[in-house]
Structures are given as structure tokens and as C-alpha cells.
Amino acid sequence: MGKGLLFFCCSCCILVLTIINLSVGPIVSGRVGDGWGLLNCEQYKDEKDNAEEAAGGSFSDDLDKYYQSHIDACIRMKGMHDMEYTAFIFDIVIGFICGLIGLLHLFDLKKDFVSNTGLIGLICGIVGFVLTFVYVIFNGIVFTSKYSEVIERDGDGIYAEWVGSGTGYKCINYDAKDYYWGNAKFSDLNKKQYNYKKDFYDTATLSCADSSLYSKIDKCDGTEPSNQETFNIAQRGSCKYLYAQAEEAITNKDKFDRFLTALILSLVVCLANIGLALFGFLLFRTPGDF
């Protein structure tokens, strides 16, 4: 297989896979990330500085990590939002332009332009790889972080456990150091407890599940840095565990699928960009071998 045909195949691979990514990408499809592009990370840094100043400069390690986790999350979510649009759009342009030029050369048109085509492919492949790889990093970090805004629970749907009349209920995943401690990871959203499953709870469990009438799951949603490790609820001591309501749809699995699909396809696009740069370089050096 000639270098020119491989150059054309890499271009087509980038174009086709990126078109698919534009359809399934978690941000561009609107399934997640509403408002991520407008996040103001500098404001969160100022809030941390103000809180530290109000504490007289004696900031505990836990509180410092709590505020820092919010800042890190802002940078990662905003970065993924911006890079998803940037990388996908650039890869579409790369795939179309290089593919079109490569096709013309395959039909013996503009053969005197092969050297320039190779240079274009080399530059586009390098830039495309960098942008796509940065997106892959952001996607992977966000995918495995607790930014889903879905309350975390165990495989039985439990989010809090009764630990005694003097204490009340304890959130099972409490972590004062993490602003997002109460959320599930995007990478866990394919599990049964986060999606519809017929008869997931039995009658006894249902009586201890949250409802719109009496919902206390917000005590374990991670919105405060402290005072939510334990809590009391009147008339709930008869329930050893508190359960999140069973899900009525599979929207959480859809988010998981979109993250994972975009991540895998983007990795393949990275490889295709490397191939485009490599064969572009070879064509630039030896244009007669097209």
C-alpha cells in the first residue's frame, strides 16, 4: 500500500470518527456540561483566599483541600468543555482538507503539489494529535472524578447508615477533604443502582427510601465542607439504612456510554493523526512515492 493511500486513509479515519464523536460527545450532545464553559475558576480561587483570610491565615489541611478540590474541578470541567469543541472541530477540518487533497492526488491530479500536501499533513497531524490528546486527558480525568451531580450510593442503593440514637445517620461516603464527595463518578454511572431496574427495591426497603414528601438525601450530597458526616431524622430510627429512590430511566448509563465512546474514538483519532503526520513527512521528503 502506497504512502499516498495511507495518507488518505488516515485522513478519512480522522474525519469519520470525529463526525461520530460530534454525535456522541457528552458535551456537544448536551447530555452533560451545561454551563461548564462559563465557569469562572478565578472566582473560586478568590473565594478560597477570602476564606483563608477570614480564618486569620490558619487554614486547616482539610479545609484547604476542600476548596482546592472545587478549583481543580472547575479547571478540569471547563478544560474538557473547551477542548471537546476545539479538538472535534479542528479534526473535522483536518480530515476533510487532507482527505480531499489526498483523493485528488490518487486520481493523478495536482501531482506537483504532493510535497506541499505532505507538509500540510505533517503540520495538521502534529497539531491534531496535541489537541486531541489534551482532550483525551481531560475526558479521562473528568470521567473518573465525582462531578456527575448524581448522589453516590452502594450497590444496594444505600447512601446513609444508622449509627445510633445519639448520633443519627452517617453518610457512607463522607470525605471532608473533597467538595464533591457526595457525587458518583461518571465512570460508575453504568451500574444498576444508578439506572432503572425492575423491582430494584423490595417493599421493606421502599419504606426507607427518599421521596419527594420526605427527602433528606441532600444531607449526603457533598455541598458543605463539614457538619454533614452525620445527621438526625425524626421517625427514621426504624430504618437501619437510607436508600436513594430507584431510578426511572437509563439516562445515567447514556452519560457513561457517551464519555467512554468519545474517549475511545479520540484515542483512535490520536493514532490516525500520528499516521497523518508520519506519512505527510514521508511524502514531503519523497513526493514521487505517492
N, C-alpha and C positions, 0 to 999 in steps of 0.2 A: 504494500500500500504506500503510495507516494506521500511526500511531505505535504503537498498541497491538499490532498484529500483528507489527511489527518487534521490539517489546519481547519478545513471546512467542517469536519465532524465535531471538533471541539467547539467551534462557534455555534453550531446547531444545538449541541448539548447545553451550552450556556443559555441560549435563547429559550429552548423548550422547557427546561427545568425551572427557569426563572419565571416564565409565564405561569407554570403550575404554582410556584411559590406566591405569586401575586394573587392567586385564587385562595390559597390555604393559609397564608401567613397570618399569625394571630393578631398582629397589629393592623395590617392593611385590610384585613377582613372585618375589622371592628369587633371581634369577639372579646378581646382584652385591650387594655391600654388606653381606655377613654380618658383623655386629659393628661396622659403621660408626657406628651410633647410640650405641655405648658407648665410643667413642674419647675419651680424656682428653687434650685438647690442652694443658692446663696442665702436665701431667706432662712432655710433650715440651719445653715451654719451660724447665722446671726442669732437665731433662737438659742442655739447651744451656748454661744458666747454670753448672751444675756442671762441665761440660767446660771452659768458658771459665775458671772459677776454678782448676781443676786445672792449666790451661796457664799459670797466672800472669798471666792477663789479656792475653796475647799470642796472640790468636786469628788465624789466617790467614784471608784472604778466602775461600779455597776451603772451608775447614772451616766457616766461618760460613754460607756459602751451602748447604753440605751439610745442616747442622742446620736451617736456616731452611726448606729445601725440605720437610723432614719435617713441620714445624709447619704450613706452608701447606697441605700435602696433607691433614693432619688436619682443619683448619678447612673445607676445601672438601668433603671426603668426608662429614664429619658434617653440614655445612650442607645438602648435597644430600639426604642421608637424611632429615633433619628436614623440609625444605621439600617433599619429594615427598609425604610423608604429609599435611602441613599444607595445602598448596595443593590437592591432589586432594580431600581430604575437604571443605574449605571450598567448592570449586567444585561439588561434588555437592549440597551443601546449598543454595547459591545457585541453581543451575539448577532444582532441584526446587521450592523455595519460590516463586521468581519465575515459573517456568513455570506452577505451579498457580494462583497468583493471576491471572496474565495470562489463563489459559484461562477462569477464572470470569468475568472482565470481557468476554471475547469472546462469552460466552453471555448478556451483559447482566445479570450477577449482581453485586451489591455495587458498583454504579457510583459510589456516593457515597464509595467507598474508593479511587478512582483516584489522587487526589492523594497519599495515603499510600503507595500502591503505587509511584508514581513516585519518592518519596523513598527507599523501601526499595531500589528498583532502582539509584538513584544511589549510595547508600552501599555496597551489595553489589558493584556493578560496580567501584567505585574500589578497595575492599579486595581483591576477587578479582584485579583486574589487578596490584596491587602484589605479592601473594603469588605469583601465577603467574609474573610477570616475574622475580622473585627466583629462583624455581625454574629458569626458563629459563637464567639466568646461571650458576647453579651447575652445571646439567646440561651446558651448553656448555663450561665450564672443565674439568670432570672428563672429559668426552668427548674432549677434545683434549689430555689430560695422560697421563703414563705411570704410571697407577695400576692397570693391568689385572692384574698379577701373572702375566702371560704373557711369557716370555722373548722379548726383541726379536731379530729376525733379518732378513736381507735377503730379496729375492725368490727366492733360491735356497736358502733355509733356513740360511744361514751365520751363525754367531754369533761365530766366532773365526778368526783367520788366523795361520799360521806365519810368524814374522818372523826366525827364526834360532836356531841351537843355543845361543847364549849368552843368548838372551832367552826363547825359547819361543813361546807363542801370545799374541796380542793380541786383547782383546775389541774388536769392531768399533765399538761404540757407547759406549765408556768416557767418563765425564764425572764427575770427582771432585767437581764442584760440586752435583750432583743426587743426592739419596738414592735416587731411583727410576730412575736412568739405565739400568738393565738391563731395564726393562719396556717392553712395547709400549704404544702409545696405544690407548684404546678405539676411536678413530676409524680405526685401521688393522686392526682385527680381522676385517674382511670380506675381507682379501687372502688369496690362495691359500696362502701359507706358514703361515698360522695356522688352516687348516681342511683337512678331508680332501680329498685329490685323488689319484685313482688314478695309480699309477706316478709319484709326485712325485719320488722319488729313483731313480737307476739303481743297479746293483749296486756300482759303484766308490764312489759317494757313500755308500751304505749302510754300507760298511765304516768310514767316518769319522764316522758319526752316533752320538749318545749312546744308550746303552741302560741298562737297569736294572742290568746287570752292571758297567758301567764308565762311570759318569756324572760328567762334570766341568763340565756346563753351569752348575752353581751358582757357578763361578768368575766368571761374567759376569752374575749376576742382580742386581747392584747393592746387595747387602746390607751392604757395607762402604765406608767413605769413601775408602779407599786400598788399595794393595797388590794390586789386582785388575786393573790395567791389562794386566799380562802374567802368564803362569803357565806352568809346565812340566808336561808329562805324559809319563811314561815310555812308550816304544814307540809314540809318536804322531807322531814326526817325519816319518813317511812320508806323513802327511796334510797337504796344504797348507792345507786349510780344515777346520774342525769344524762339523758340521751338527746342528741340533736334530732330534730324532726327528719323523717325519711325523705329523701329527695324524690321529686315528682317528675324529673326529666333526666336526660343524659347530657345536659349542656356542659357539665364539668369534664366529661370524657372527651367531648368535642374540643375543648380548650387543650387538653393533653395531646390529642391527636394532631392538632394544628402545630403546636410547639415542636413536637417530635418530628413531624413530616418536614417542616421548614428547616429544622436543624440538619436532618439527614441529607435533604436535597441540596442545602447550601454547602455542605461538606463536599458533595459530588461536584458542585459548581466550582468550588475552590480547586479541585483536581483538574477540571476542564480548563480553568484559567491558567494553571501551570502548563498544561499541554499547549494552550494557545500561545503562551509566551515562548515556550521551547521551540515549537515549530515555526513561530514567527521569526525567532532568532536564526534558525537554520535557513529559512527562506531569504532572510536578509543577507546572509553570508553567501549562499549559493542559489540565487534566483533561478538559475537554469534547471534546477532539480524539481521544479514544481510539477 
